[in-house]
Every structure is written in C-alpha cells, then in structure tokens.
Amino acid sequence: MEDDSNHFSKPETPNTMKAEAEAEERDPESNSSLSEPLLKRNGTLSSNPLALVGATVSHIESLDYEINENDLFKHDWRSRSKVQVLQYIFLKWTLAFLVGLLTGLIATLINLAIENIAGYKFLAIVGFIKEERYLSGLVFFTGVNFVLTLVAAVLCVCFAPTAAGPGIPEIKAYLNGVDTPDMFGATTLLVKIVGSVGAVSAGLDLGKEGPLVHIGSCIASLLGQGGPDNYRLKWRWLRYFNNDRDRRDIITAGCSSGVCAAFRSPVGGVLFALEEVATWWRSALLWRTFFSTAVVVVVLRAFIEICNSGNCGLFGTGGLIIFDVSDVKVSYQAMDIIPVIIIGIIGGFLGSLYNHLLHKILRLYNLINQKGKLHKLLLALGVSLFTSVCQYCLPFLAQCKACDPSFPEVCPTNDRSGNFKQFNCPDGYYNDLATLLLTTNDDAVRNIFSSNTPSEFQYTSILIFFTLYCILGLFTFGIAVPSGLFLPIILMGSGYGRLLSMLLGSYTNLDQGLYAVLGAASLMAGSMRMTVSVCVIFLELTNNLLLLPITMIVLLIAKTVGDSFNPSIYEIILELKGLPFLDANPEPWMRNLTVGELANAKSPAVTLSGVEKVSRIVDVLKNTTHNAFPIVDQDVLVPGTVVTGATELHGLILRAHLVQALKKKWFLAEKRRTEDWEVQEKFNWVELSERELKIEQVAVTHDEMEMYMDLHPLTNTTPYTVVESMSVAKAMVLFRQVGLRHMLIVPKYQGAGVPAVVGILTRQDLRACNILTVFPHLATHKEQQKHK
C-alpha cells in the first residue's frame, strides 16, 4: 500500500473486518445459547499492523509504558543518589515550563500571522467593493485563498502527511499506548505551523485549535527526546526521559498547553487532557500539566498587552481569544429552563447527525485520495474555491439594514473586523451577512456571540449562515491541510442557537448572544461528547458563574442524546483510521470468553532459555515478528528447598534488547550465567532504551552462531501475568489501565508436562473486531443482548 493513500482506508477498517467476518465466516450454530461452549472459532486470531497516521499509512506497534525491571534497571535505580532524584524531578518541571513557554509563543505567532494575512486581504476586498469592482474583488479574494490553501496542501501532501487533520485522534491513540510514527517530528511541527496559518488565513471552515493541540504535543516530544531524530542532543540529563513512560507524561502536558493556547483556558486545557485524550492519569501529572497551562496564559497575556499598544500590525485586541462573551448579562427565570432543554436536545441530535454524515464523507474522500497526491491537492483546492465563492457572493443576497444609534460599536465599518460591516450598502447601513462571512472565523464567532444586539441580524441571514457552515463543516474536514473540529462545530452551534432565539422571540428572556453560546456548547457535547472540559472552558471565557447551571444542563442533555445514536467524532475517526485504541469499557460478551481460549486461537508462544544459543536467537528474530519472548528455564533448583527439576518463568525479554545484545557481541564461549560486573561493563540503561536497530542491521559470523548468550540480566523479571481462566473483559481492563504492551498467560494447573506459559496477549488480541473474526458467533450474542 502506498504511503500517500490518504485518509480512511476502507479495506483496513475494523468495521470492514467485522462485516467480512459476519458475512463470510458466520458459524452455522450461531443461534445457540450462551451456556454452550464458546470455542467455535474460525481461523486464527490475527491482526492488521497497518493504520492511518495523519494522512499516511504506517506500520503500528505498541508502546512500553510498563517499567522494565531487569537487573540493569534495578542497579541504575539503586545507584541513584538523592541529588540525581531531585535533578530528575527538577527536570520534569523544567520541561513542563518550556512546553508551556514555547507553545504560548508559537500560538501567538500563529495568531499574529493569521490576523495580519487575513486582515490585509479583507482590507483589499473593501477597496474593491467601494469602487464597485465586484468581479475583480471576487477574483482577488478567490485567488488569494487559492494560493494560501495550495501552500498548506502542498506542504502536507509532499513533506509531512502526518500534519494533515487535527492530530487529536493520533495523540489520543498514542496516550492509549499506540506508537504513531512520525507524528511528533520536527518536520511535522513546522508543516503544522505554516499549514495552519495558510489554511485558516484562506478562510476555510476549520480552526487552529486542533492543530495547536498537535503543536503542543510535538514541542513536548521534541523537548523530551532532545530534539529531532537526526540532531538529537546526547546530554546526560536527558537519559531520564528516554523512555515511553516519561514521554507520555510530557506529551500530555503539551496537549493541555495546546488547548489552553487556543481558548486561553488553563483549567479547561487540563480537563480536556483528562477527559478526552489521556488514558492514564495521576496527581503529579495533574500539577505539571496545570503548571504548563499557567505558563501559556502568562505568555498570552503578555502579548495581549504588547499588541494593545498597536505594535502587532493588524492584530486586534481579540486576536488571542477565539471568542469573548464576558459582557453577556445572564438573567433567567424558571421558565427559561424549557428552551435550555430544547437547545440540549437539538444539539445532541445535530451532533450525532453531523458525526454520521462526516463518517460517510470521509469514506468518500478516501476513494478520491487513494488515486494519488494530485487528487488530494485538487480536492483541497476545490473546497477552497467553493468556500471563497460562497463567502463572497452570498452577502449580496442580504438586505441592507439601517444602523441604530444605540449600537455599542461604530456602524457601519469598513475595517477588517467589526460587528457592522458596510460591504455593498450605502452610508448609514450595514450588511449583516457580510459581518459573518467576510471575516476570519474567530471574528465571525465574536460577532454572532455579541450580546445586547437582538435586532442586529436578520432571520434569513442567520439561516443562510447556518446552512452554509453545516455544508462547509462536512466537506472541509478531511482535506489534506491542518484542520481543527472545534471552530466548525462552534460556528454551526452558534448559528442554530441564534436562530432558535429568533424563533422563540418574546417567549424567552435570555439574550440572543447567550443562545448562540449555549448552541455552540450543546453541539460540541453532541458531537465530541465532552462535558466537564467544555463547561469549564466556557466558564473561563464568560467569566460569569451565573452561566454555569444552564451550561451544565445543556451539556449533559446533549451528550446523553448524542450517545444514544453513535460514538463521539474522535472515536469514529480512530476506528476509520484503524488505530488499535482500547476503550475503557469492554464488550459485555467478553466476560463469557477466557484469555486461555484466546491463547488457543493464536499460534504458540515462542520461548527462549535463560542461557540460549546465538543461532537460536537469530533464527527466532528473523523468522518471527514478536516483540517480546518469555524466558523459561528448565531443571531449576527451587530456592529454600531441595526440590530440583522445576520449571522457572524467569520473565520477559524485548526484541529490542535481544538485538542490542547481538550488536554488543554479548557472547559466551560456554553455557553459563554471567556475573553482575560483566553485564554492567557491557551495557547501560540508556542504550537499552533505543529501539531503532533492526536484526537485519546486525552481522553475526558462523563461529559466533555456536556461542551462547546469558539473557537473565536483560529480562524483565516482573512481567504482568494472568491466569488462563481470567475473562477477556477483566484482562482488557488491566491491560489498559496499567498501560501494558504484553501480558503473559500462565496455566491454571501446575505439574509435570504443563508449559510455564500458555501464551502472550497484546493490544491487538484484545480488540473486539479481531476477536469476532475468530469467534463470529459472539457477534450474534452481542445483537441478542442489545435487543433484550
């Protein structure tokens, strides 16, 4: 499969695998009751190691979040002084500070660039409109947007396919334990920054919020590993972070910083990471992520003060804030709860409908993008042309409205921003639809959220605005540019919220701007299924505690309604991309299946002896794709007893460590166990963290093949094990919560002739879609449980 076969590769999705299993391998006795044996498998438990990361097909592996407690690790841990432990803690906080600082600076630069590029573009359009050169204005507007989109699309298609899209699904998968190749590289970061500026400045219906989350995560990853792969710093202190476990923590802080930079909401950023993307959490991580977001807020606030003095070109006072509704006066009565409930119900329904339609469109885009890079570019440019023509031409359909002297702002205005744009209207009149369409998306949100303006917008203008952004919100996401889902959903939600307030008229006392805020919140909950983080983000933006009760009601209702139809939009994208994400809740039928039955559906586990022949190790590495091997010793003397001939499960050794041992020529002329000093002279803990080396890159001579290797010092002696009678549901919960890559299955009964290891479970083995390919009758049980 080619690397540029973009976006959602249908043959590789779990839905397709499940459909094939049901259609082609359905068991004839699938109508039997749950009391009958479950071992009616078809074939062998297998998985697809490919998935879409950004816009490129990649080979997927799991991450090692488990601490590898081998002899070298134990020696390194015991030898650490108090000063080194304090240094490790200090460096964690230092990296958290740097993540917040750099994310805040880059977010400021992105906003600065977007505001100035888009500002000069709209000022030029105003000049064409004043001279009544409408066609020239259309050509200029469309041409500039076309070039900006072309720059963003070319960068993503040709240089960093992983920079396309929001990046949040891949980050969510990474924090769940899935390695996403090239997702956090320096090239991806640069393309994400420049591409976001180009795509947002082009007026496409997408936001910079999702890309900012990805940018913050890229910064965190690069800092944690000491820079790009080709120019990585080898400082001694960075060795502490040369593991997946610490890198996961710092990327979580980067994710929180990105949300904070987008919404200027530090607590909301922390809660977003906790609620939406992080699988594993602890109190120490909470404090560090909060510290990072606090640094981001300080940086943003400092630049707001600088730009208020007019030193940032066309950068406005609100440029660093997506929307600011802090001036909304919230006053409501008991009867106003009814329209609030209606907003929640509509938001949940529209959010689930949006998820359903976007799922279909992304599959359609897959057929287009599979044809090659040129088709990806043409798709992005086609969407740009359609968007530009609609934004420029539709305001001509609106009727001009006379300015009211009571308006709080200047009316009319011909500046790049403002709430009452004159456009093609005579003096003293303004075009309300141009106010919403011929401006940046951030300004459009601020305008439609404006309070104390009940007569500013016409019903037809809001209807056109809502309809247009529903269409653009569906067809813009999925093209090969950096894009975020937050802003399109906010625009759609605010449109229907304001529309609903106009329909209710005098039946409600709530401000129309407040209806727009509640509409945006409800649609975010209905599509993304986020509640706590969205509630806090809106609370921090409005700075009004009186808004909290009705916002909570709207979010809870919208999420409940949306959950009754389909999963969240990010879960849908994860499934389409084929990323092996483990959900928090196992399927009910998994409790009727044991891990021993899963092990029987797999090929037997490949085990090695504690002192193994080199030829055997090389043969295993070359002829298998396993990433870990159990170390089993025979005829062992049980410590503290006189019992001999026992079988010992010494632990689990990683493929990467075996390759490192071969590279280091860790060979013995005779079959014996080594001493501690021999191992410590040959290896160190930092070297064992490297995983880039492949077995094909290691040369072993014929004479060396006849020698031996002592694997005991490199073996993780404390792997997580489960008994073969444990249910798959329970094993999946343990696997996910601990963050494992491998789980050993040990026999329930001990005795002569009983193997020490029944099998090994990996992430792919615990996915419902893979299990159903082997046990297809469980799908029927699943449907029966739904109908009960």
C-alpha positions in Angstrom: 0.0 0.0 0.0 1.3 3.4 -0.9 2.2 5.9 1.7 0.1 8.6 0.1 -3.2 6.5 0.0 -4.8 9.1 2.2 -7.4 9.3 4.8 -9.6 6.5 5.7 -8.5 3.2 4.0 -11.7 1.2 3.8 -10.2 -2.3 3.5 -8.3 -1.9 6.7 -11.0 -0.5 9.0 -12.4 -2.6 11.9 -15.9 -2.2 10.5 -14.9 -3.8 7.3 -13.1 -6.7 9.1 -16.2 -7.2 11.2 -18.5 -7.2 8.2 -16.3 -9.8 6.4 -16.3 -11.9 9.5 -20.1 -11.9 9.7 -20.7 -12.3 6.0 -18.1 -14.9 5.1 -17.3 -16.8 8.3 -20.6 -16.9 10.2 -20.9 -20.1 12.3 -24.0 -22.2 11.4 -24.7 -22.8 15.1 -24.6 -19.1 16.0 -28.1 -19.2 17.4 -27.1 -21.4 20.3 -27.5 -20.2 23.9 -24.7 -18.6 26.0 -24.5 -21.7 28.1 -22.9 -23.7 25.2 -19.1 -23.7 24.6 -17.7 -20.6 23.1 -14.8 -22.2 21.3 -16.4 -22.2 17.8 -13.6 -20.3 16.2 -13.0 -19.8 12.5 -9.3 -19.4 11.7 -6.6 -18.0 13.9 -6.6 -14.8 15.9 -4.6 -12.2 13.9 -4.5 -8.5 13.4 -3.6 -5.8 10.8 -0.5 -3.9 11.8 -1.3 -1.0 9.4 -3.2 2.1 10.3 -3.5 5.7 9.1 -1.4 8.3 11.0 -2.3 11.7 9.7 -2.6 11.1 6.0 -0.1 8.3 5.6 -0.3 4.5 6.1 2.1 3.3 8.7 3.1 0.2 10.5 1.7 0.3 14.0 3.3 -1.1 17.2 2.5 -0.6 20.8 4.5 1.4 23.4 6.2 0.2 26.5 4.6 2.1 29.3 5.5 -0.7 31.7 8.7 -0.3 33.8 11.1 -3.0 32.5 12.6 -4.2 35.8 15.6 -6.1 34.7 19.0 -6.3 36.5 20.3 -3.2 34.8 17.3 -1.1 35.7 17.5 -2.3 39.3 21.2 -1.4 39.5 20.6 2.0 38.0 17.7 2.7 40.4 19.7 1.6 43.5 22.8 3.6 42.5 20.8 6.9 42.1 21.7 9.5 44.7 19.3 11.9 46.3 20.8 14.7 44.2 20.0 12.7 41.0 16.5 12.0 42.2 16.0 15.8 42.8 17.5 16.5 39.5 15.1 14.2 37.8 12.1 15.9 39.5 13.5 19.4 38.7 14.0 18.5 35.0 10.4 17.3 34.8 9.2 20.7 36.0 11.7 22.5 33.7 10.4 20.6 30.7 6.8 21.4 31.7 7.8 25.1 31.9 9.5 25.0 28.5 6.5 23.3 26.9 4.1 26.0 28.1 6.5 28.8 27.1 7.1 27.5 23.6 3.5 26.6 23.0 2.4 30.1 24.1 5.0 31.8 21.8 4.1 29.7 18.8 0.4 30.2 19.3 1.0 33.9 19.5 3.0 33.9 16.2 0.3 31.8 14.5 -2.4 34.2 15.6 -0.3 37.2 14.6 0.3 35.8 11.1 -3.3 34.8 10.6 -4.7 38.2 11.7 -2.4 40.1 9.5 -2.6 38.0 6.4 -6.4 37.8 6.6 -6.7 41.5 7.7 -4.8 42.8 4.6 -6.8 40.5 2.4 -10.1 41.9 3.7 -8.9 45.5 3.5 -8.2 44.9 -0.1 -11.7 43.5 -0.6 -13.1 46.6 1.0 -11.3 48.7 -1.6 -12.7 46.7 -4.5 -16.2 47.0 -3.0 -16.0 50.7 -2.5 -15.0 51.1 -6.2 -17.9 48.7 -7.1 -15.4 46.4 -8.8 -17.3 43.4 -7.6 -15.9 40.9 -10.1 -12.3 42.0 -9.5 -12.9 41.6 -5.8 -14.2 38.0 -6.3 -11.1 37.1 -8.4 -8.7 38.6 -5.9 -10.5 37.0 -2.9 -10.7 33.6 -4.5 -7.1 33.8 -5.9 -5.5 34.7 -2.5 -7.4 31.9 -0.7 -6.5 29.5 -3.5 -2.7 30.3 -3.1 -2.9 30.0 0.7 -4.7 26.7 0.5 -2.2 25.5 -2.1 0.7 26.2 0.2 -0.9 24.4 3.1 -1.9 21.4 1.0 1.4 21.0 -0.8 3.3 21.0 2.5 1.0 18.3 3.9 0.9 16.1 0.9 4.6 16.3 -0.1 6.5 16.9 3.1 4.6 15.8 6.2 1.4 13.8 5.6 1.1 13.3 9.4 0.4 17.0 9.7 -2.9 16.8 7.9 -6.1 16.9 10.0 -6.3 17.8 13.7 -3.9 15.3 15.1 -6.0 14.7 18.2 -7.1 11.2 17.3 -3.5 10.1 16.9 -2.5 11.8 20.2 -5.4 10.0 21.9 -4.1 6.7 20.4 -0.5 7.5 21.5 -1.5 8.2 25.1 -3.5 4.9 25.0 -0.3 3.0 24.1 -0.2 3.1 20.3 3.1 4.2 18.6 2.2 6.7 15.9 5.3 7.0 13.6 6.5 10.5 12.5 3.6 12.1 14.4 5.7 14.3 16.6 8.7 15.0 14.4 10.3 18.4 13.7 9.1 18.4 10.0 5.5 17.6 11.2 5.8 20.5 13.7 7.0 23.0 11.0 4.4 22.0 8.5 1.6 22.1 11.1 2.6 25.7 12.0 2.9 27.0 8.4 -0.1 24.9 7.2 -2.3 26.1 9.9 -1.5 29.7 9.1 -2.2 29.1 5.4 -5.4 27.1 5.9 -7.0 29.4 8.4 -6.0 32.6 6.6 -7.6 31.1 3.5 -11.0 31.3 5.2 -11.6 27.6 5.2 -14.1 26.3 7.7 -11.6 25.0 10.1 -9.9 26.2 13.2 -6.4 26.3 14.7 -7.5 24.7 18.0 -6.8 21.0 16.9 -3.5 21.9 15.3 -2.5 23.8 18.4 -3.0 20.6 20.5 -0.8 18.7 18.0 1.8 21.5 18.0 2.0 21.5 21.8 2.4 17.7 21.8 5.2 17.9 19.1 7.0 20.5 21.2 6.8 18.3 24.2 8.0 15.2 22.4 11.0 17.0 20.8 12.0 18.5 24.2 11.7 15.2 25.9 13.9 13.3 23.4 16.5 16.1 23.0 15.5 17.4 19.5 14.8 15.8 16.1 16.0 12.3 15.4 18.9 13.3 13.2 20.1 16.1 15.5 19.3 14.7 18.9 21.2 16.0 21.9 23.0 13.4 23.9 23.1 15.3 27.2 23.4 13.0 30.2 20.3 14.5 32.0 18.1 13.7 29.0 18.6 10.0 29.6 16.0 10.2 32.3 13.3 10.9 29.7 14.5 8.3 27.1 11.5 6.0 27.8 7.9 5.9 26.7 6.5 6.4 30.2 8.0 9.8 30.8 7.5 10.8 27.2 3.8 10.1 27.6 3.6 12.4 30.6 5.3 15.3 28.8 3.1 14.9 25.7 0.0 15.0 28.0 1.3 18.4 29.2 1.8 19.6 25.7 -1.7 18.6 24.7 -3.1 20.6 27.7 -1.0 23.6 26.7 -2.3 23.5 23.2 -5.9 23.6 24.3 -5.0 26.4 26.7 -3.4 28.4 23.9 -6.4 28.0 21.7 -9.1 29.0 24.3 -7.0 30.9 26.9 -8.4 28.4 29.4 -5.8 26.8 31.7 -8.2 24.7 33.7 -10.1 23.8 30.6 -6.9 22.6 29.0 -6.1 20.3 31.9 -9.6 18.9 32.0 -9.6 18.4 28.2 -6.5 16.2 28.5 -8.0 14.3 31.5 -11.5 13.8 29.9 -10.7 13.4 26.2 -7.2 12.2 25.4 -5.4 10.8 28.4 -5.8 7.1 29.2 -3.6 7.1 32.3 -3.6 9.9 35.0 -2.1 10.6 38.4 -1.9 13.6 40.7 1.7 14.5 39.9 0.8 14.7 36.2 -2.1 16.9 37.1 0.1 19.5 38.8 2.6 19.6 35.9 0.0 20.0 33.2 -1.6 22.8 35.2 1.8 24.5 35.6 2.3 24.3 31.8 -1.1 25.8 31.1 -0.4 28.6 33.6 2.8 29.5 31.7 0.8 29.6 28.4 -1.7 32.0 29.9 1.0 34.3 31.2 2.7 34.4 27.7 -0.6 35.1 26.0 -1.5 37.8 28.5 1.9 39.5 28.0 1.5 39.6 24.2 -2.1 40.9 24.5 -0.7 43.9 26.5 2.0 44.4 23.8 -0.4 44.2 20.9 -2.9 46.6 22.6 -0.3 49.3 22.1 -0.5 48.8 18.3 2.8 47.1 17.8 1.4 44.0 16.1 0.1 45.3 12.8 -3.5 44.5 12.2 -3.5 42.2 15.2 -6.6 43.1 17.2 -7.2 43.0 20.9 -9.3 39.8 20.5 -6.8 38.0 18.3 -5.6 35.8 21.0 -9.2 34.9 22.1 -11.4 32.7 20.0 -14.4 34.4 21.4 -15.1 36.6 24.4 -18.6 36.9 25.8 -17.6 38.2 29.2 -20.0 41.1 28.7 -23.1 38.9 28.5 -25.6 39.7 31.3 -27.1 36.4 32.4 -30.5 36.6 34.0 -33.1 33.9 33.7 -36.2 32.5 35.3 -37.6 29.1 35.9 -39.5 29.1 32.6 -36.2 29.7 30.7 -35.1 26.2 31.6 -37.5 24.8 28.9 -35.7 26.5 25.9 -32.4 25.5 27.5 -33.5 21.8 27.5 -34.7 22.2 23.9 -31.2 23.5 22.9 -29.6 20.5 24.6 -31.9 18.0 22.8 -31.4 19.7 19.4 -27.6 19.9 20.0 -27.4 16.2 20.8 -29.4 15.2 17.7 -27.5 17.6 15.4 -24.1 16.5 16.8 -24.9 12.8 16.2 -26.2 13.6 12.7 -23.0 15.5 12.0 -20.9 12.6 13.1 -22.9 10.2 10.9 -22.7 12.4 7.8 -19.0 13.1 8.3 -18.3 9.4 8.6 -19.8 8.9 5.1 -18.0 11.8 3.6 -14.6 10.7 4.9 -15.2 7.4 3.3 -15.9 9.2 0.1 -12.8 11.2 0.4 -10.8 8.0 0.8 -11.9 6.9 -2.7 -10.6 10.2 -4.1 -7.4 10.4 -2.1 -6.4 6.8 -2.9 -5.8 8.0 -6.5 -2.7 9.9 -5.5 -1.2 13.2 -4.5 -2.6 15.2 -7.3 -6.2 14.2 -6.4 -5.5 15.3 -2.8 -4.4 18.7 -3.9 -7.4 19.1 -6.3 -9.8 18.1 -3.6 -8.4 20.7 -1.2 -8.3 23.4 -3.8 -11.8 22.6 -5.0 -13.1 23.0 -1.4 -11.2 26.3 -1.2 -12.8 27.7 -4.4 -16.3 26.7 -3.3 -15.8 28.3 0.1 -14.4 31.5 -1.3 -17.2 31.9 -3.8 -19.9 31.3 -1.2 -18.3 33.7 1.3 -18.0 36.5 -1.2 -21.3 36.1 -3.2 -23.9 35.2 -0.5 -23.7 38.6 1.3 -25.2 40.1 -1.9 -28.4 38.2 -1.1 -28.8 40.0 2.2 -30.8 43.2 2.6 -29.0 46.2 4.0 -30.1 47.3 7.5 -30.1 50.8 8.9 -27.7 51.5 11.7 -29.2 52.1 15.1 -27.7 54.9 17.1 -28.0 52.6 20.2 -25.5 50.1 18.8 -22.5 49.9 21.1 -20.0 49.9 18.2 -19.3 52.0 15.2 -21.8 51.5 12.5 -21.1 51.0 9.6 -17.5 50.0 9.5 -15.1 49.1 6.6 -12.3 47.8 8.8 -11.0 44.2 8.6 -13.2 43.4 11.6 -16.2 44.8 13.2 -19.8 43.9 14.0 -21.5 46.1 11.4 -19.8 45.8 8.0 -20.9 48.2 5.3 -19.9 46.0 2.4 -22.1 47.0 -0.6 -24.6 49.1 1.4 -25.0 52.9 1.3 -23.8 55.1 4.2 -25.7 54.6 7.4 -26.5 50.9 6.5 -24.7 47.6 7.1 -24.7 44.1 5.7 -25.3 41.6 8.5 -24.4 38.6 6.4 -21.1 40.1 5.3 -20.4 40.7 9.0 -20.5 36.9 9.5 -18.9 35.7 6.2 -16.3 38.2 5.1 -14.2 38.0 8.2 -12.0 35.5 10.0 -13.7 32.6 11.7 -12.7 33.9 15.1 -14.3 37.3 14.3 -17.4 35.5 13.0 -17.8 33.8 16.3 -17.3 37.0 18.2 -19.9 38.7 16.0 -22.6 36.1 16.3 -21.9 35.8 20.1 -22.3 39.6 20.5 -24.7 40.4 23.3 -27.4 43.1 23.6 -27.9 43.1 19.8 -31.4 41.5 19.4 -32.1 43.3 16.1 -28.6 43.1 14.5 -29.1 40.0 12.4 -32.0 39.1 10.1 -33.6 35.7 10.2 -32.7 34.9 6.6 -29.1 35.9 7.2 -28.7 33.6 10.2 -30.4 30.8 8.2 -28.0 31.2 5.3 -25.1 31.3 7.7 -26.2 28.2 9.5 -26.9 26.2 6.3 -23.6 27.3 4.7 -21.4 26.3 7.6 -23.2 23.0 8.0 -22.2 22.2 4.4 -18.7 23.5 4.8 -18.2 21.8 8.2 -18.9 18.5 6.5 -16.9 18.9 3.3 -13.8 20.8 4.6 -12.7 18.4 7.3 -10.7 15.6 5.7 -8.9 17.5 3.1 -5.1 17.4 3.2 -4.5 20.5 5.4 -4.1 21.0 9.1 -7.6 21.4 10.5 -9.5 21.5 13.7 -13.1 20.5 14.5 -13.7 22.9 17.4 -14.4 26.0 15.4 -16.6 24.5 12.7 -18.8 22.9 15.4 -18.9 26.2 17.3 -19.9 28.1 14.2 -22.7 25.6 13.4 -23.9 25.5 17.0 -23.9 29.3 17.4 -25.9 29.6 14.2 -28.7 27.3 15.3 -28.6 28.8 18.8 -29.2 32.3 17.5 -31.8 31.0 15.1 -33.7 29.3 17.9 -33.7 32.5 19.9 -35.2 34.4 17.0 -38.0 31.8 16.6 -38.8 32.0 20.4 -38.9 35.8 20.3 -40.7 37.2 23.3 -41.2 33.8 24.8 -37.8 33.9 26.4 -35.8 36.5 28.4 -32.4 35.1 27.5 -30.0 37.2 25.4 -29.6 36.1 21.8 -25.9 36.0 22.2 -26.3 33.7 25.2 -28.4 31.4 23.0 -25.5 31.3 20.5 -23.1 30.3 23.3 -25.4 27.6 24.5 -26.0 26.3 21.0 -22.2 26.0 20.4 -21.8 24.2 23.7 -24.6 21.8 23.0 -23.3 20.9 19.6 -19.8 20.3 20.9 -21.2 18.0 23.6 -23.4 16.3 21.0 -20.5 15.6 18.6 -17.4 15.4 20.7 -19.2 14.1 23.8 -17.1 16.4 26.1 -18.9 17.9 29.1 -16.7 18.9 32.0 -13.9 20.4 30.0 -16.3 22.3 27.7 -18.2 23.6 30.7 -15.0 24.9 32.3 -13.7 26.4 29.0 -17.0 28.3 28.5 -17.0 29.4 32.2 -13.5 30.8 31.9 -14.4 32.6 28.7 -17.6 34.2 30.0 -16.2 34.9 33.5 -19.7 34.5 34.8 -20.7 31.9 37.3 -24.4 32.5 36.7 -24.0 30.9 33.3 -22.7 27.6 34.9 -26.1 25.9 35.8 -27.7 26.3 32.4 -24.4 25.3 30.6 -24.2 22.1 32.6 -27.8 21.3 31.8 -27.3 21.8 28.1 -24.1 19.7 28.0 -25.5 16.8 30.0 -28.6 16.6 27.8 -26.7 17.0 24.5 -24.2 14.3 25.5 -27.0 11.9 26.6 -28.9 12.4 23.4 -25.8 12.0 21.2 -24.6 8.8 23.0 -27.9 7.2 22.1 -27.1 7.4 18.4 -23.4 6.9 17.8 -19.9 7.3 19.3 -18.0 10.6 19.5 -16.4 12.0 16.4 -12.9 11.2 17.6 -13.9 7.6 18.3 -15.3 7.4 14.8 -12.1 8.8 13.3 -10.0 6.3 15.4 -12.0 3.4 14.0 -11.8 4.7 10.5 -8.0 5.1 10.7 -7.6 1.6 12.1 -5.7 2.8 15.1 -5.9 0.0 17.8 -7.4 2.1 20.6 -8.6 0.2 23.7 -11.8 1.6 25.0 -12.4 1.9 28.7 -15.4 -0.3 28.7 -15.1 -3.9 27.4 -17.9 -5.5 25.5 -20.4 -7.5 27.7 -19.8 -10.7 25.8 -16.1 -10.5 26.7 -17.0 -11.8 30.1 -18.0 -15.1 28.6 -14.6 -15.7 27.0 -11.4 -16.5 28.8 -7.8 -15.5 27.9 -6.9 -19.2 27.7 -9.4 -19.5 24.8 -7.8 -16.5 23.1 -4.4 -18.1 23.5 -5.6 -21.3 21.9 -6.7 -19.2 18.9 -3.2 -17.9 18.5 0.0 -19.5 17.3 2.0 -20.9 20.3 4.2 -18.6 22.2 7.9 -18.7 21.3 10.1 -19.1 24.4 13.8 -18.8 25.0 16.1 -20.3 27.6 17.9 -18.1 30.1 21.2 -19.1 28.6 20.4 -19.5 24.9 22.4 -20.4 21.8 23.1 -17.4 19.5 21.9 -19.3 16.4 18.5 -20.0 18.1 18.1 -16.3 19.0 19.0 -15.1 15.5 16.6 -17.6 14.0 13.7 -16.5 16.2 14.3 -12.8 15.5 14.5 -13.3 11.7 11.5 -15.7 11.4 9.0 -14.0 13.8 7.6 -10.6 14.3 7.0 -10.9 18.0 8.3 -8.0 20.1 8.8 -10.0 23.4 9.7 -13.6 24.3 9.2 -15.4 27.6 12.4 -16.7 29.2 11.8 -20.2 30.7 14.5 -22.2 32.5 14.2 -26.0 32.9 15.6 -28.2 35.7 15.9 -25.3 38.2 16.5 -25.8 41.9 13.7 -24.1 43.9 15.4 -21.6 46.3 15.0 -22.6 50.0 14.1 -26.2 49.2 15.8 -29.3 47.9 13.3 -29.6 45.1 15.0 -29.9 41.7 13.8 -30.3 38.1 11.4 -27.3 38.5 10.4 -25.0 35.6 11.0 -21.3 36.1 9.3 -18.5 34.3 12.2 -16.0 34.7 10.4 -13.2 32.9 10.0 -11.4 29.5 12.7 -10.1 27.2 12.1 -7.5 24.5 13.1 -7.9 20.9 15.0 -4.6 21.0 17.1 -5.8 23.9 18.0 -9.0 22.1 19.1 -7.0 19.1 21.2 -4.7 21.3 22.8 -7.8 22.9 23.7 -9.2 19.4 25.1 -5.8 18.4 27.2 -5.6 21.5 28.5 -9.2 20.9 27.3 -10.3 24.3 28.6 -13.8 23.6 29.9 -16.6 25.8 32.1 -19.4 24.8 30.4 -21.8 27.2 26.9 -22.2 28.6 26.9 -20.3 31.9 25.3 -17.4 33.8 27.3 -14.1 34.0 28.2 -12.0 36.9 26.8 -8.6 37.6 30.0 -6.8 36.9 30.2 -8.4 33.4 26.8 -7.0 32.5 27.4 -3.5 33.9 30.7 -3.3 31.9 28.9 -4.1 28.7 25.5 -2.4 28.9 23.9 0.7 30.4 20.3 1.5 30.9 20.3 4.3 28.3 21.4 2.0 25.5 18.6 -0.4 26.2 16.0 2.4 25.6 17.0 2.6 21.9 14.7 0.7 19.5 15.7 1.8 16.1 18.1 -1.0 15.4 16.8 -4.0 13.3 18.1 -7.6 13.3 18.9 -7.1 9.6 21.5 -4.5 10.5 23.4 -6.8 12.9 26.1 -9.1 11.4 26.8 -12.4 13.2 29.6 -14.8 12.0 29.3 -18.5 11.7 31.6 -19.1 14.7 29.5 -16.7 16.8 26.4 -18.6 16.0 27.7 -21.5 18.0 28.2 -19.4 21.1 25.8 -18.6 23.9 24.1 -15.5 25.4 23.0 -15.0 29.0 19.6 -13.4 28.8 18.9 -13.2 32.5 20.3 -9.7 33.2 18.3 -8.2 30.3 15.0 -9.9 31.2 12.1 -8.1 32.9 11.7 -10.3 35.9 8.3 -8.8 36.9 6.0 -9.0 33.9 2.3 -8.8 34.4 0.7 -12.3 34.3 -2.9 -13.5 34.3 -4.2 -17.0 34.9 -5.7 -18.7 31.8 -9.2 -18.8 33.4 -9.5 -15.0 33.6 -12.1 -13.4 31.5 -11.1 -11.3 28.5 -13.1 -8.3 29.9 -11.1 -8.3 33.1 -7.8 -8.8 31.3 -8.6 -5.9 28.9 -9.3 -3.5 31.8 -6.0 -4.5 33.5 -4.1 -4.2 30.2 -5.4 -0.7 29.5 -5.2 0.8 33.0 -1.6 -0.3 33.6 -0.5 0.6 30.1 0.9 -2.8 29.0 2.4 -3.9 25.8 2.5 -7.7 26.6 0.5 -9.8 29.1 1.7 -13.3 29.9 -0.9 -16.0 30.3 0.1 -18.7 32.8 -1.6 -22.1 33.3 -4.2 -22.7 36.0 -2.7 -26.0 36.9 0.9 -26.8 37.7 2.6 -30.1 37.1 4.9 -32.2 35.0 4.5 -31.6 31.3 2.5 -28.4 31.8 4.1 -25.4 30.0 5.2 -22.4 32.1 3.5 -20.0 29.6 0.2 -20.6 27.9 0.5 -17.6 25.6 1.0 -13.8 25.3 -1.7 -11.2 24.8 -1.1 -8.0 23.0 -3.2 -5.0 22.3 -4.5 -6.3 19.0 -5.6 -9.6 20.6 -8.0 -7.7 23.0 -9.8 -5.7 20.3 -13.4 -6.7 19.8 -13.1 -6.6 16.0 -10.2 -9.1 15.9 -11.8 -11.4 18.4 -15.0 -11.5 16.4 -13.1 -12.7 13.3 -12.2 -15.9 15.3 -15.4 -16.2 17.3 -18.0 -14.8 14.9 -21.0 -16.3 16.8 -20.2 -13.8 19.6 -21.5 -11.1 17.3 -24.9 -12.8 17.3 -24.8 -12.9 21.1 -24.0 -9.2 21.1 -27.0 -8.4 18.9 -29.2 -10.5 21.2 -28.1 -8.6 24.3 -28.9 -5.3 22.6 -32.5 -6.4 21.9 -33.1 -7.8 25.4 
